[in-house]
Amino acid sequence: QLSQLGTRKLPLELSLVCAGRDGRLKEEKQMFVVSLCRLPYTLGNLPQLKFLALEGNPLRTIRRDLLQKGTQELLKYLRSKIQDDAPGPNEEPPVTAMTLPSQSKVNIHAITTLKLLEYSDKQAAEIPEAVFDAVGANPVATVNFSKNQLREIPPRLVELKDSVCDVSLGFNKISSISSELCLLQKLTHLDLRNNVLTALPEEMEALKRLHTINLAFNRFKVFPSVLYHLPALETILLSNNQVGSIDPLQLKALEKLGTLDLQNNDLLQVPPELGNCENLRSLLLEGNPFRTPRAAVLAKGTAAVLEYLRSRIPT
């Protein structure tokens, strides 16, 4: 059905690299006479897909920067958009052979084959018990409870602690982090953007495997100190808060930290010692009230900013 996706006929070589049963990557190439204008969101449900090259197609629904982030990020984005093709709010999803009558709003197929537990964009004040009951003995790796009206971390989330590694709770009304979340010690990705958080508990120090945390669009006035004690952190997204200062010495101790996004905060100054965090590959500081580095320096990119900061360290 790939040849039916385009509107103009141009040669396209599609490379699909999948993991075989022996764990080795296998590449399959086929020539199709198509030009992709739209990518089906359900393509994100191919867990064995390791590499997907789409450059050169007039895609209208996928931003160019997403294509440059790699296959896994693209697939994750596609999965997040599947709900856009779901039935409307007044429509009941169809009950299939994979769906029990009492669980008609739970995607059992996603649980059993993708290890994905999803209940997002429902504007729900709490996650129904049936959602967790549907998991049964199946291991769940990814949880998506975003775009609801949750005010707290669902207590039963702790039931998934032996397998869950990716949790999305963005676009809710969560004001504090409970102890249940701190027990998910296999967690590697945590998305808490667009909530009303002002602090993180010190108990989160137990999340030693966490390497990506998204805290954008919350209400932090202070950089959460517990983040300094998570050695696996590679990405900290803290834009659009009210953070007034950072500790460069403690940030330098995070040897794996490659991305630090502090855009649109209340930083009055950028400590020169931040320039010693040479592992940073992406340092985003735009939209803060500090005077130096100036916008012209920021526009040159992370390497130039770090070099400028180092030059300002008192000798």
Contacts in CASP RR format, 6 or more apart in sequence:
PFRMAT RR
TARGET T0000
AUTHOR 0000-0000-0000
METHOD contacts of the structure
MODEL  1
QLSQLGTRKLPLELSLVCAGRDGRLKEEKQMFVVSLCRLPYTLGNLPQLK
FLALEGNPLRTIRRDLLQKGTQELLKYLRSKIQDDAPGPNEEPPVTAMTL
PSQSKVNIHAITTLKLLEYSDKQAAEIPEAVFDAVGANPVATVNFSKNQL
REIPPRLVELKDSVCDVSLGFNKISSISSELCLLQKLTHLDLRNNVLTAL
PEEMEALKRLHTINLAFNRFKVFPSVLYHLPALETILLSNNQVGSIDPLQ
LKALEKLGTLDLQNNDLLQVPPELGNCENLRSLLLEGNPFRTPRAAVLAK
GTAAVLEYLRSRIPT
2 14 0 8 1.000
2 32 0 8 1.000
2 34 0 8 1.000
3 32 0 8 1.000
3 33 0 8 1.000
3 34 0 8 1.000
5 34 0 8 1.000
5 36 0 8 1.000
5 37 0 8 1.000
5 38 0 8 1.000
5 39 0 8 1.000
5 40 0 8 1.000
6 34 0 8 1.000
6 35 0 8 1.000
6 36 0 8 1.000
6 37 0 8 1.000
6 38 0 8 1.000
7 35 0 8 1.000
7 37 0 8 1.000
8 35 0 8 1.000
8 58 0 8 1.000
9 33 0 8 1.000
9 34 0 8 1.000
9 35 0 8 1.000
10 33 0 8 1.000
10 34 0 8 1.000
10 35 0 8 1.000
11 31 0 8 1.000
11 32 0 8 1.000
11 33 0 8 1.000
12 31 0 8 1.000
12 32 0 8 1.000
12 33 0 8 1.000
12 34 0 8 1.000
12 35 0 8 1.000
12 36 0 8 1.000
12 57 0 8 1.000
13 29 0 8 1.000
13 30 0 8 1.000
13 31 0 8 1.000
13 32 0 8 1.000
14 29 0 8 1.000
14 30 0 8 1.000
14 31 0 8 1.000
14 32 0 8 1.000
14 53 0 8 1.000
15 27 0 8 1.000
15 28 0 8 1.000
15 29 0 8 1.000
15 51 0 8 1.000
15 52 0 8 1.000
15 53 0 8 1.000
16 27 0 8 1.000
16 28 0 8 1.000
16 29 0 8 1.000
16 49 0 8 1.000
16 51 0 8 1.000
16 52 0 8 1.000
17 25 0 8 1.000
17 26 0 8 1.000
17 27 0 8 1.000
17 28 0 8 1.000
17 49 0 8 1.000
17 50 0 8 1.000
17 51 0 8 1.000
18 25 0 8 1.000
18 26 0 8 1.000
18 28 0 8 1.000
18 48 0 8 1.000
18 49 0 8 1.000
18 50 0 8 1.000
19 25 0 8 1.000
19 26 0 8 1.000
19 48 0 8 1.000
19 50 0 8 1.000
20 26 0 8 1.000
20 48 0 8 1.000
25 50 0 8 1.000
25 51 0 8 1.000
27 51 0 8 1.000
35 57 0 8 1.000
35 58 0 8 1.000
36 54 0 8 1.000
36 57 0 8 1.000
36 58 0 8 1.000
36 59 0 8 1.000
37 57 0 8 1.000
37 58 0 8 1.000
37 59 0 8 1.000
37 60 0 8 1.000
38 59 0 8 1.000
38 60 0 8 1.000
38 61 0 8 1.000
39 54 0 8 1.000
39 59 0 8 1.000
39 61 0 8 1.000
39 62 0 8 1.000
39 78 0 8 1.000
40 78 0 8 1.000
41 78 0 8 1.000
41 79 0 8 1.000
41 81 0 8 1.000
41 82 0 8 1.000
41 84 0 8 1.000
41 85 0 8 1.000
42 78 0 8 1.000
42 82 0 8 1.000
43 49 0 8 1.000
43 52 0 8 1.000
43 75 0 8 1.000
43 78 0 8 1.000
44 75 0 8 1.000
44 76 0 8 1.000
44 78 0 8 1.000
44 79 0 8 1.000
44 82 0 8 1.000
45 79 0 8 1.000
45 82 0 8 1.000
45 110 0 8 1.000
45 114 0 8 1.000
46 75 0 8 1.000
47 113 0 8 1.000
47 114 0 8 1.000
49 71 0 8 1.000
49 75 0 8 1.000
50 71 0 8 1.000
51 71 0 8 1.000
52 71 0 8 1.000
52 74 0 8 1.000
52 75 0 8 1.000
54 62 0 8 1.000
54 67 0 8 1.000
54 74 0 8 1.000
55 67 0 8 1.000
59 67 0 8 1.000
62 74 0 8 1.000
62 77 0 8 1.000
66 73 0 8 1.000
66 74 0 8 1.000
66 77 0 8 1.000
67 74 0 8 1.000
79 116 0 8 1.000
80 144 0 8 1.000
83 118 0 8 1.000
83 120 0 8 1.000
83 121 0 8 1.000
86 93 0 8 1.000
87 93 0 8 1.000
92 104 0 8 1.000
93 99 0 8 1.000
93 104 0 8 1.000
93 105 0 8 1.000
95 101 0 8 1.000
95 104 0 8 1.000
98 108 0 8 1.000
98 109 0 8 1.000
98 112 0 8 1.000
99 106 0 8 1.000
99 108 0 8 1.000
100 108 0 8 1.000
100 134 0 8 1.000
102 130 0 8 1.000
103 130 0 8 1.000
103 133 0 8 1.000
103 134 0 8 1.000
105 119 0 8 1.000
105 128 0 8 1.000
105 130 0 8 1.000
105 131 0 8 1.000
106 119 0 8 1.000
106 130 0 8 1.000
106 131 0 8 1.000
106 134 0 8 1.000
107 116 0 8 1.000
107 118 0 8 1.000
108 134 0 8 1.000
110 116 0 8 1.000
110 117 0 8 1.000
110 118 0 8 1.000
111 117 0 8 1.000
111 134 0 8 1.000
111 135 0 8 1.000
111 138 0 8 1.000
111 140 0 8 1.000
112 138 0 8 1.000
114 142 0 8 1.000
115 138 0 8 1.000
115 139 0 8 1.000
115 140 0 8 1.000
115 141 0 8 1.000
115 142 0 8 1.000
115 163 0 8 1.000
116 140 0 8 1.000
116 141 0 8 1.000
116 142 0 8 1.000
116 143 0 8 1.000
116 144 0 8 1.000
117 131 0 8 1.000
117 134 0 8 1.000
117 135 0 8 1.000
117 140 0 8 1.000
117 142 0 8 1.000
117 143 0 8 1.000
117 144 0 8 1.000
117 160 0 8 1.000
118 143 0 8 1.000
118 144 0 8 1.000
118 145 0 8 1.000
119 127 0 8 1.000
119 128 0 8 1.000
119 131 0 8 1.000
119 144 0 8 1.000
119 145 0 8 1.000
119 148 0 8 1.000
120 144 0 8 1.000
120 145 0 8 1.000
120 146 0 8 1.000
120 147 0 8 1.000
120 148 0 8 1.000
120 168 0 8 1.000
121 146 0 8 1.000
121 147 0 8 1.000
121 148 0 8 1.000
122 147 0 8 1.000
122 148 0 8 1.000
123 147 0 8 1.000
123 148 0 8 1.000
123 149 0 8 1.000
124 148 0 8 1.000
124 149 0 8 1.000
124 150 0 8 1.000
125 148 0 8 1.000
125 149 0 8 1.000
125 150 0 8 1.000
125 151 0 8 1.000
126 150 0 8 1.000
126 154 0 8 1.000
127 145 0 8 1.000
127 148 0 8 1.000
127 150 0 8 1.000
127 154 0 8 1.000
127 156 0 8 1.000
129 156 0 8 1.000
132 154 0 8 1.000
132 156 0 8 1.000
132 159 0 8 1.000
135 159 0 8 1.000
135 160 0 8 1.000
139 162 0 8 1.000
139 163 0 8 1.000
140 160 0 8 1.000
140 163 0 8 1.000
140 164 0 8 1.000
141 163 0 8 1.000
141 164 0 8 1.000
141 165 0 8 1.000
141 166 0 8 1.000
142 164 0 8 1.000
142 165 0 8 1.000
142 166 0 8 1.000
142 167 0 8 1.000
142 168 0 8 1.000
143 157 0 8 1.000
143 160 0 8 1.000
143 164 0 8 1.000
143 166 0 8 1.000
143 167 0 8 1.000
143 168 0 8 1.000
144 168 0 8 1.000
145 154 0 8 1.000
145 167 0 8 1.000
145 168 0 8 1.000
145 169 0 8 1.000
145 172 0 8 1.000
146 168 0 8 1.000
146 169 0 8 1.000
146 170 0 8 1.000
146 171 0 8 1.000
146 172 0 8 1.000
146 191 0 8 1.000
147 170 0 8 1.000
147 171 0 8 1.000
147 172 0 8 1.000
148 171 0 8 1.000
148 172 0 8 1.000
149 172 0 8 1.000
149 173 0 8 1.000
150 169 0 8 1.000
150 172 0 8 1.000
150 173 0 8 1.000
150 174 0 8 1.000
151 172 0 8 1.000
151 173 0 8 1.000
151 174 0 8 1.000
151 175 0 8 1.000
152 174 0 8 1.000
152 175 0 8 1.000
152 176 0 8 1.000
152 178 0 8 1.000
153 169 0 8 1.000
153 174 0 8 1.000
153 177 0 8 1.000
153 178 0 8 1.000
153 180 0 8 1.000
153 181 0 8 1.000
154 180 0 8 1.000
155 178 0 8 1.000
155 180 0 8 1.000
157 164 0 8 1.000
157 167 0 8 1.000
157 180 0 8 1.000
157 181 0 8 1.000
157 184 0 8 1.000
158 180 0 8 1.000
158 183 0 8 1.000
158 184 0 8 1.000
160 184 0 8 1.000
161 183 0 8 1.000
161 184 0 8 1.000
161 185 0 8 1.000
161 186 0 8 1.000
162 186 0 8 1.000
163 186 0 8 1.000
164 184 0 8 1.000
164 186 0 8 1.000
164 187 0 8 1.000
165 186 0 8 1.000
165 187 0 8 1.000
165 188 0 8 1.000
165 189 0 8 1.000
165 209 0 8 1.000
166 187 0 8 1.000
166 188 0 8 1.000
166 189 0 8 1.000
167 181 0 8 1.000
167 184 0 8 1.000
167 187 0 8 1.000
167 189 0 8 1.000
167 190 0 8 1.000
167 191 0 8 1.000
168 189 0 8 1.000
168 191 0 8 1.000
169 190 0 8 1.000
169 191 0 8 1.000
169 192 0 8 1.000
169 195 0 8 1.000
170 191 0 8 1.000
170 192 0 8 1.000
170 193 0 8 1.000
170 194 0 8 1.000
170 195 0 8 1.000
170 214 0 8 1.000
171 193 0 8 1.000
171 194 0 8 1.000
171 195 0 8 1.000
172 194 0 8 1.000
172 195 0 8 1.000
173 195 0 8 1.000
173 196 0 8 1.000
174 192 0 8 1.000
174 195 0 8 1.000
174 196 0 8 1.000
174 197 0 8 1.000
175 195 0 8 1.000
175 196 0 8 1.000
175 197 0 8 1.000
175 198 0 8 1.000
176 197 0 8 1.000
176 199 0 8 1.000
176 201 0 8 1.000
177 192 0 8 1.000
177 197 0 8 1.000
177 200 0 8 1.000
177 201 0 8 1.000
177 204 0 8 1.000
179 201 0 8 1.000
179 203 0 8 1.000
181 190 0 8 1.000
181 204 0 8 1.000
182 201 0 8 1.000
182 203 0 8 1.000
182 204 0 8 1.000
182 206 0 8 1.000
182 207 0 8 1.000
183 206 0 8 1.000
184 207 0 8 1.000
185 206 0 8 1.000
185 207 0 8 1.000
185 208 0 8 1.000
185 209 0 8 1.000
186 209 0 8 1.000
187 207 0 8 1.000
187 209 0 8 1.000
187 210 0 8 1.000
188 209 0 8 1.000
188 210 0 8 1.000
188 211 0 8 1.000
188 212 0 8 1.000
188 232 0 8 1.000
189 210 0 8 1.000
189 211 0 8 1.000
189 212 0 8 1.000
189 213 0 8 1.000
190 207 0 8 1.000
190 210 0 8 1.000
190 212 0 8 1.000
190 213 0 8 1.000
190 214 0 8 1.000
191 213 0 8 1.000
191 214 0 8 1.000
192 213 0 8 1.000
192 214 0 8 1.000
192 215 0 8 1.000
192 218 0 8 1.000
193 214 0 8 1.000
193 215 0 8 1.000
193 216 0 8 1.000
193 217 0 8 1.000
193 218 0 8 1.000
193 237 0 8 1.000
194 216 0 8 1.000
194 217 0 8 1.000
194 218 0 8 1.000
195 217 0 8 1.000
195 218 0 8 1.000
196 218 0 8 1.000
196 219 0 8 1.000
197 215 0 8 1.000
197 218 0 8 1.000
197 219 0 8 1.000
197 220 0 8 1.000
198 218 0 8 1.000
198 219 0 8 1.000
198 220 0 8 1.000
198 221 0 8 1.000
199 220 0 8 1.000
199 222 0 8 1.000
199 224 0 8 1.000
200 215 0 8 1.000
200 224 0 8 1.000
200 226 0 8 1.000
200 227 0 8 1.000
201 226 0 8 1.000
202 225 0 8 1.000
202 226 0 8 1.000
204 210 0 8 1.000
204 226 0 8 1.000
204 230 0 8 1.000
205 226 0 8 1.000
205 229 0 8 1.000
205 230 0 8 1.000
207 230 0 8 1.000
208 230 0 8 1.000
208 231 0 8 1.000
208 232 0 8 1.000
209 232 0 8 1.000
210 230 0 8 1.000
210 232 0 8 1.000
210 233 0 8 1.000
211 232 0 8 1.000
211 233 0 8 1.000
211 234 0 8 1.000
211 235 0 8 1.000
211 256 0 8 1.000
212 233 0 8 1.000
212 234 0 8 1.000
212 235 0 8 1.000
212 237 0 8 1.000
213 227 0 8 1.000
213 230 0 8 1.000
213 233 0 8 1.000
213 235 0 8 1.000
213 236 0 8 1.000
213 237 0 8 1.000
214 237 0 8 1.000
215 224 0 8 1.000
215 236 0 8 1.000
215 237 0 8 1.000
215 238 0 8 1.000
215 241 0 8 1.000
216 237 0 8 1.000
216 238 0 8 1.000
216 239 0 8 1.000
216 240 0 8 1.000
216 241 0 8 1.000
216 261 0 8 1.000
217 239 0 8 1.000
217 240 0 8 1.000
217 241 0 8 1.000
218 240 0 8 1.000
218 241 0 8 1.000
219 241 0 8 1.000
219 242 0 8 1.000
220 238 0 8 1.000
220 241 0 8 1.000
220 242 0 8 1.000
220 243 0 8 1.000
221 241 0 8 1.000
221 242 0 8 1.000
221 243 0 8 1.000
221 244 0 8 1.000
221 266 0 8 1.000
222 243 0 8 1.000
222 244 0 8 1.000
222 245 0 8 1.000
223 238 0 8 1.000
223 243 0 8 1.000
223 244 0 8 1.000
223 245 0 8 1.000
223 246 0 8 1.000
223 247 0 8 1.000
227 233 0 8 1.000
227 236 0 8 1.000
228 247 0 8 1.000
228 250 0 8 1.000
228 251 0 8 1.000
228 253 0 8 1.000
228 254 0 8 1.000
230 254 0 8 1.000
231 253 0 8 1.000
231 254 0 8 1.000
231 255 0 8 1.000
231 256 0 8 1.000
232 256 0 8 1.000
233 254 0 8 1.000
233 256 0 8 1.000
233 257 0 8 1.000
234 256 0 8 1.000
234 257 0 8 1.000
234 258 0 8 1.000
234 259 0 8 1.000
235 257 0 8 1.000
235 258 0 8 1.000
235 259 0 8 1.000
236 257 0 8 1.000
236 259 0 8 1.000
236 260 0 8 1.000
236 261 0 8 1.000
237 259 0 8 1.000
237 261 0 8 1.000
238 260 0 8 1.000
238 261 0 8 1.000
238 262 0 8 1.000
238 265 0 8 1.000
239 261 0 8 1.000
239 262 0 8 1.000
239 263 0 8 1.000
239 264 0 8 1.000
239 265 0 8 1.000
239 284 0 8 1.000
240 263 0 8 1.000
240 264 0 8 1.000
240 265 0 8 1.000
241 264 0 8 1.000
241 265 0 8 1.000
242 265 0 8 1.000
242 266 0 8 1.000
243 262 0 8 1.000
243 265 0 8 1.000
243 266 0 8 1.000
243 267 0 8 1.000
244 265 0 8 1.000
244 266 0 8 1.000
244 267 0 8 1.000
244 268 0 8 1.000
245 267 0 8 1.000
245 268 0 8 1.000
245 269 0 8 1.000
246 262 0 8 1.000
246 267 0 8 1.000
246 271 0 8 1.000
246 274 0 8 1.000
248 271 0 8 1.000
248 272 0 8 1.000
248 273 0 8 1.000
248 274 0 8 1.000
248 275 0 8 1.000
248 276 0 8 1.000
248 277 0 8 1.000
249 273 0 8 1.000
251 257 0 8 1.000
251 260 0 8 1.000
251 274 0 8 1.000
251 277 0 8 1.000
252 273 0 8 1.000
252 276 0 8 1.000
252 277 0 8 1.000
255 279 0 8 1.000
256 279 0 8 1.000
257 277 0 8 1.000
257 279 0 8 1.000
257 280 0 8 1.000
258 279 0 8 1.000
258 280 0 8 1.000
258 281 0 8 1.000
258 282 0 8 1.000
259 280 0 8 1.000
259 281 0 8 1.000
259 282 0 8 1.000
260 277 0 8 1.000
260 280 0 8 1.000
260 282 0 8 1.000
260 283 0 8 1.000
260 284 0 8 1.000
261 282 0 8 1.000
261 284 0 8 1.000
262 284 0 8 1.000
262 285 0 8 1.000
262 288 0 8 1.000
263 284 0 8 1.000
263 285 0 8 1.000
263 286 0 8 1.000
263 287 0 8 1.000
263 288 0 8 1.000
264 286 0 8 1.000
264 287 0 8 1.000
264 288 0 8 1.000
265 287 0 8 1.000
265 288 0 8 1.000
266 288 0 8 1.000
266 289 0 8 1.000
267 285 0 8 1.000
267 288 0 8 1.000
267 289 0 8 1.000
267 290 0 8 1.000
268 288 0 8 1.000
268 289 0 8 1.000
268 290 0 8 1.000
269 290 0 8 1.000
269 292 0 8 1.000
270 285 0 8 1.000
270 288 0 8 1.000
270 290 0 8 1.000
270 292 0 8 1.000
270 293 0 8 1.000
270 309 0 8 1.000
271 309 0 8 1.000
272 309 0 8 1.000
272 310 0 8 1.000
272 312 0 8 1.000
272 313 0 8 1.000
272 314 0 8 1.000
273 309 0 8 1.000
273 313 0 8 1.000
274 283 0 8 1.000
274 306 0 8 1.000
274 309 0 8 1.000
275 305 0 8 1.000
275 306 0 8 1.000
275 307 0 8 1.000
275 309 0 8 1.000
275 310 0 8 1.000
275 313 0 8 1.000
276 310 0 8 1.000
276 313 0 8 1.000
277 283 0 8 1.000
277 306 0 8 1.000
278 306 0 8 1.000
280 302 0 8 1.000
280 306 0 8 1.000
281 302 0 8 1.000
282 302 0 8 1.000
283 301 0 8 1.000
283 302 0 8 1.000
283 305 0 8 1.000
283 306 0 8 1.000
285 293 0 8 1.000
285 298 0 8 1.000
285 305 0 8 1.000
286 295 0 8 1.000
286 298 0 8 1.000
292 312 0 8 1.000
293 305 0 8 1.000
293 308 0 8 1.000
293 309 0 8 1.000
297 304 0 8 1.000
297 305 0 8 1.000
297 308 0 8 1.000
298 305 0 8 1.000
END
